[in-house]
Amino acid sequence: MDRTHPHQVQVHSQFPGRYEGGFKGGRPDYQRTGPSASTILAVMTGLPIGGTLLALAGLTLFGTLIGLAVATPVFLICSPVIVPASLAIAFAVTAFLSSGLVGLTGLTSLSWFARYLRMATEEVPGQLEEARKRVHDAAGYVGQKTKEVGQEIQRKAQETKP
């Protein structure tokens, strides 16, 4: 087999009839189609809303800068009063929050302790019965041992008698 081209590539389209092959001139298919209606609608509604929000952001920034320029001299003049007042307010808020946290911790501890006591009182009757059985068993054991030791003493006493 004599081939002029060592490698040949065959292209099979997934969609029969759509591939026309080659370049026919003009613009490609992806440039022929314009934006969809939803894209146009999104741009038409997005531009005015985005522009309005951008304008409001600019006005807010401008107003903030003017307010800062006006208030800075007042802050400098009143700083001997404002700084201690702000520190006192900050300390009061910190103390209020700390007392709330300490109170919450105390309530949590009391709740835990009450639950612990409730669980302990539910378990106590069973534990008392078990302890009573142990004491009874121990008393029986001690009684038995005492009896055995007494008998052993009597036996040795009788052995030592002439």
C-alpha positions as a Markdown table, in Angstrom:
| # | Residue | x | y | z |
|---|---|---|---|---|
| 1 | Met | 0.0 | 0.0 | 0.0 |
| 2 | Asp | 1.6 | 3.2 | -1.1 |
| 3 | Arg | 0.3 | 6.3 | 0.7 |
| 4 | Thr | 1.2 | 9.8 | 0.0 |
| 5 | His | 0.2 | 11.0 | 3.4 |
| 6 | Pro | 1.5 | 8.9 | 6.3 |
| 7 | His | -1.4 | 9.8 | 8.6 |
| 8 | Gln | -5.0 | 10.4 | 7.6 |
| 9 | Val | -7.6 | 11.8 | 10.0 |
| 10 | Gln | -11.3 | 11.2 | 9.6 |
| 11 | Val | -13.7 | 13.5 | 11.3 |
| 12 | His | -17.1 | 12.1 | 12.2 |
| 13 | Ser | -19.6 | 14.6 | 13.4 |
| 14 | Gln | -21.9 | 13.8 | 16.3 |
| 15 | Phe | -24.7 | 15.7 | 14.7 |
| 16 | Pro | -25.2 | 14.6 | 11.1 |
| 17 | Gly | -25.8 | 17.3 | 8.6 |
| 18 | Arg | -24.5 | 20.2 | 10.8 |
| 19 | Tyr | -20.8 | 20.1 | 9.8 |
| 20 | Glu | -20.5 | 21.5 | 6.4 |
| 21 | Gly | -16.7 | 21.3 | 6.3 |
| 22 | Gly | -14.2 | 23.9 | 5.2 |
| 23 | Phe | -14.4 | 27.7 | 5.5 |
| 24 | Lys | -17.1 | 29.4 | 3.5 |
| 25 | Gly | -16.1 | 32.9 | 4.2 |
| 26 | Gly | -17.8 | 35.5 | 6.4 |
| 27 | Arg | -17.9 | 35.2 | 10.2 |
| 28 | Pro | -17.9 | 31.9 | 12.1 |
| 29 | Asp | -21.2 | 30.6 | 13.6 |
| 30 | Tyr | -20.4 | 31.8 | 17.1 |
| 31 | Gln | -20.1 | 35.4 | 15.8 |
| 32 | Arg | -23.2 | 35.3 | 13.8 |
| 33 | Thr | -25.5 | 34.8 | 16.8 |
| 34 | Gly | -26.1 | 37.9 | 18.9 |
| 35 | Pro | -26.7 | 38.0 | 22.6 |
| 36 | Ser | -29.7 | 36.3 | 23.9 |
| 37 | Ala | -32.8 | 38.1 | 25.1 |
| 38 | Ser | -32.1 | 37.2 | 28.8 |
| 39 | Thr | -28.6 | 38.7 | 28.5 |
| 40 | Ile | -29.9 | 41.9 | 27.0 |
| 41 | Leu | -32.6 | 42.1 | 29.7 |
| 42 | Ala | -30.0 | 41.5 | 32.4 |
| 43 | Val | -27.8 | 44.3 | 31.0 |
| 44 | Met | -30.7 | 46.7 | 30.6 |
| 45 | Thr | -31.8 | 46.2 | 34.2 |
| 46 | Gly | -28.3 | 45.8 | 35.7 |
| 47 | Leu | -26.8 | 49.0 | 34.3 |
| 48 | Pro | -29.3 | 51.5 | 35.9 |
| 49 | Ile | -29.4 | 49.6 | 39.2 |
| 50 | Gly | -25.6 | 49.3 | 39.4 |
| 51 | Gly | -25.2 | 52.9 | 38.4 |
| 52 | Thr | -27.6 | 54.1 | 41.0 |
| 53 | Leu | -25.9 | 52.1 | 43.7 |
| 54 | Leu | -22.5 | 53.3 | 42.6 |
| 55 | Ala | -23.8 | 56.9 | 42.8 |
| 56 | Leu | -25.2 | 56.3 | 46.3 |
| 57 | Ala | -21.9 | 54.8 | 47.4 |
| 58 | Gly | -20.0 | 57.9 | 46.1 |
| 59 | Leu | -22.5 | 60.3 | 47.8 |
| 60 | Thr | -22.0 | 58.3 | 51.1 |
| 61 | Leu | -18.3 | 58.5 | 50.8 |
| 62 | Phe | -18.4 | 62.2 | 50.1 |
| 63 | Gly | -20.8 | 62.8 | 53.0 |
| 64 | Thr | -18.5 | 60.8 | 55.3 |
| 65 | Leu | -15.4 | 62.8 | 54.3 |
| 66 | Ile | -17.2 | 66.1 | 54.8 |
| 67 | Gly | -18.5 | 65.0 | 58.2 |
| 68 | Leu | -15.1 | 63.9 | 59.3 |
| 69 | Ala | -13.6 | 67.2 | 58.1 |
| 70 | Val | -16.1 | 69.1 | 60.2 |
| 71 | Ala | -16.0 | 66.8 | 63.2 |
| 72 | Thr | -12.2 | 66.5 | 63.5 |
| 73 | Pro | -11.7 | 70.0 | 65.0 |
| 74 | Val | -14.5 | 69.4 | 67.5 |
| 75 | Phe | -12.9 | 66.1 | 68.5 |
| 76 | Leu | -9.6 | 67.8 | 69.0 |
| 77 | Ile | -11.0 | 70.6 | 71.1 |
| 78 | Cys | -13.2 | 68.2 | 73.2 |
| 79 | Ser | -10.7 | 65.3 | 73.4 |
| 80 | Pro | -10.0 | 65.9 | 77.1 |
| 81 | Val | -13.6 | 65.2 | 77.7 |
| 82 | Ile | -14.3 | 62.6 | 75.0 |
| 83 | Val | -11.4 | 60.2 | 75.7 |
| 84 | Pro | -12.2 | 59.7 | 79.4 |
| 85 | Ala | -15.9 | 59.4 | 78.7 |
| 86 | Ser | -15.3 | 56.8 | 76.0 |
| 87 | Leu | -13.0 | 54.9 | 78.2 |
| 88 | Ala | -15.6 | 54.9 | 81.0 |
| 89 | Ile | -18.3 | 53.7 | 78.6 |
| 90 | Ala | -16.0 | 51.0 | 77.3 |
| 91 | Phe | -15.2 | 49.8 | 80.9 |
| 92 | Ala | -18.9 | 49.9 | 81.9 |
| 93 | Val | -19.8 | 47.8 | 78.8 |
| 94 | Thr | -17.0 | 45.3 | 79.6 |
| 95 | Ala | -18.0 | 45.1 | 83.2 |
| 96 | Phe | -21.7 | 44.5 | 82.3 |
| 97 | Leu | -20.8 | 41.8 | 79.8 |
| 98 | Ser | -18.4 | 40.2 | 82.3 |
| 99 | Ser | -21.1 | 40.1 | 85.0 |
| 100 | Gly | -23.5 | 38.5 | 82.6 |
| 101 | Leu | -21.0 | 35.9 | 81.7 |
| 102 | Val | -20.2 | 35.2 | 85.4 |
| 103 | Gly | -23.9 | 34.9 | 86.1 |
| 104 | Leu | -24.4 | 32.6 | 83.2 |
| 105 | Thr | -21.5 | 30.4 | 84.4 |
| 106 | Gly | -23.1 | 30.3 | 87.9 |
| 107 | Leu | -26.4 | 29.2 | 86.5 |
| 108 | Thr | -24.8 | 26.6 | 84.4 |
| 109 | Ser | -22.9 | 25.3 | 87.4 |
| 110 | Leu | -26.0 | 25.2 | 89.6 |
| 111 | Ser | -27.9 | 23.4 | 86.8 |
| 112 | Trp | -25.1 | 20.8 | 86.6 |
| 113 | Phe | -25.0 | 20.3 | 90.3 |
| 114 | Ala | -28.8 | 19.9 | 90.6 |
| 115 | Arg | -28.8 | 17.3 | 87.8 |
| 116 | Tyr | -25.9 | 15.5 | 89.5 |
| 117 | Leu | -27.8 | 15.4 | 92.8 |
| 118 | Arg | -31.0 | 14.2 | 91.0 |
| 119 | Met | -29.0 | 11.4 | 89.4 |
| 120 | Ala | -27.3 | 10.6 | 92.7 |
| 121 | Thr | -30.6 | 10.3 | 94.6 |
| 122 | Glu | -32.0 | 8.0 | 91.9 |
| 123 | Glu | -29.0 | 5.7 | 92.4 |
| 124 | Val | -28.8 | 5.9 | 96.2 |
| 125 | Pro | -31.5 | 3.3 | 97.1 |
| 126 | Gly | -29.7 | 0.7 | 94.9 |
| 127 | Gln | -26.4 | 1.6 | 96.4 |
| 128 | Leu | -27.8 | 1.4 | 99.9 |
| 129 | Glu | -29.2 | -2.1 | 99.3 |
| 130 | Glu | -25.9 | -3.2 | 97.9 |
| 131 | Ala | -24.0 | -1.7 | 100.9 |
| 132 | Arg | -26.4 | -3.4 | 103.3 |
| 133 | Lys | -25.7 | -6.8 | 101.6 |
| 134 | Arg | -22.0 | -6.2 | 101.8 |
| 135 | Val | -22.2 | -5.3 | 105.5 |
| 136 | His | -24.4 | -8.4 | 106.2 |
| 137 | Asp | -21.9 | -10.6 | 104.3 |
| 138 | Ala | -19.0 | -9.1 | 106.1 |
| 139 | Ala | -20.7 | -9.6 | 109.5 |
| 140 | Gly | -21.5 | -13.2 | 108.7 |
| 141 | Tyr | -17.8 | -13.7 | 107.6 |
| 142 | Val | -16.5 | -12.1 | 110.8 |
| 143 | Gly | -19.0 | -14.2 | 112.9 |
| 144 | Gln | -17.8 | -17.4 | 111.2 |
| 145 | Lys | -14.1 | -16.5 | 111.6 |
| 146 | Thr | -14.8 | -15.6 | 115.3 |
| 147 | Lys | -16.5 | -19.0 | 115.8 |
| 148 | Glu | -13.6 | -20.8 | 114.1 |
| 149 | Val | -11.0 | -18.9 | 116.2 |
| 150 | Gly | -12.9 | -19.7 | 119.4 |
| 151 | Gln | -13.1 | -23.3 | 118.6 |
| 152 | Glu | -9.3 | -23.3 | 117.8 |
| 153 | Ile | -8.6 | -21.7 | 121.1 |
| 154 | Gln | -10.7 | -24.3 | 122.9 |
| 155 | Arg | -9.0 | -27.1 | 121.1 |
| 156 | Lys | -5.5 | -25.8 | 122.0 |
| 157 | Ala | -6.6 | -25.2 | 125.6 |
| 158 | Gln | -7.8 | -28.8 | 125.9 |
| 159 | Glu | -4.5 | -30.0 | 124.4 |
| 160 | Thr | -2.5 | -28.1 | 127.0 |
| 161 | Lys | -4.4 | -29.6 | 130.0 |
| 162 | Pro | -2.8 | -32.6 | 131.6 |
